Amino acid sequence: MAKKPDAKVIEVHKHTLSIGPDFQVYQLKNVARVQVLDWKPDLGYGSLSSVLWKLVVTLVAAGVVGALANSSESTSTGDFTAIIMWAALVLIIRYAYQAIRISARQTQWALVLETTGSPMAVISGKHRGPVVELHRFIVNSIENPPERAQSWHIGHLNMVGGDQINQSGEGNKWGKVLNG
């Protein structure tokens, strides 16, 4: 059984750049842009302001229901009021949790490699330094292509996405699979 190549290696040859476990290959002369961007992962909760507004509305609604329950003397509305207060408490805990998660998420750093065509690659990390070093490595390789193959180990970075082109021999069928 053949040994699978190291998933965390970027190799630069005289004319090509190979990235990741599938060794996605990019021509150095076709690299249009290499940039480092900061971003915060989307947690699917929406913006912090929308979550805080939901929290405020739930708190106000719970306060109104509590005030109305204290003013009425009927015992039949007591069970209904208790159910509404428990539901409000659950929503308050949920929205508070979401607000804490949104405000505590860490900034990620991404290296985006775009070519003159449609292919691209995205590599991310939690620290800015390694991503900037990789950026410099790729840019230096574009400006001064090495005579021998050079490798860069990205064990601390993650391959977020990239393009993978699949071709089958029957009738020249092409398919593009977007990773990430």
Secondary structure, 3 states (H helix, E strand, C coil): CCCCCCCCEEEECCCEEEECCCCEEEEHHHEEEEEEEEECCCCCCCCHHHHHHHHHHHHHHHHHHHHHHHHCCCCHHHHHHHHHHHHHHHHHHHHHHHHHHHHHCCCEEEEEEEECCCCEEEEEECCHHHHHHHHHHHHHHHHCCCCCCEEEECCCCEEEEEEEEEEECCCCEEEEEEEC
